[in-house]
Each structure stands twice: as C-alpha cells, then as structure tokens.
Amino acid sequence: MTVEEIAERLVAREQCVSVAEADTCGLVGYLLSTVPGSSKFFPGGVIAYTGGLKQSVLNVPDAVYQEKAASALK
C-alpha cells in the first residue's frame, strides 16, 4: 500500500493519524506529509530518539525503555 492510498483511506473515513517515532527519525511523518493536503489526515508527530524524551514526552515507563534498550543490544 502506498502512502497516497493510506491518505485516501484516512480522508474517506474522516480519520487522522499521528506518529511517535524513534529509530525511523521522522521518516514516517515525512512520508505522510509529502501527500498534497496531508493536513486533512496528518496533524503531526513526535520524534523521541533518546530515552529521556521517550519517557518525558511519550510517557514510556522507564522499565519498558530499559527492557527494550537491553534487548536491542543483543
């Protein structure tokens, strides 16, 4: 499915989507914003790359962040 098809479905359903990104560093939000009229379905997102931002802005519990960070290093 292309980003344009996703946009069409969201608009047809009168829905919107926001993103919270880390490892993608904003790529998903960027792709959504390239569709003309994207403000109809994409109000924006957050790029929280570091643990501190994930915890303070996105309310990711410290235990979850530590567990996922440890498994990523394996």
Residue, then its C-alpha position, 0 to 999 in steps of 0.5 A: m500500500t502506498v502512502e497516497e492510498i493510506a491518505e485516501r483511506l484516512v480522508a474517506r473515513e474522516q480519520c487522522v493519524s499521528v506518529a511517535e517515532a524513534d529509530t525511523c527519525g521522522l521518516v514516517g511523518y515525512l512520508l505522510s506529509t509529502v501527500p498534497g493536503s496531508s493536513k486533512f489526515f496528518p496533524g503531526g508527530v513526535i520524534a523521541y530518539t533518546g530515552g529521556l524524551k521517550q519517557s518525558v514526552l511519550n510517557v514510556p515507563d522507564a522499565v519498558y525503555q530499559e527492557k527494550a534498550a537491553s534487548a536491542l543490544k543483543 
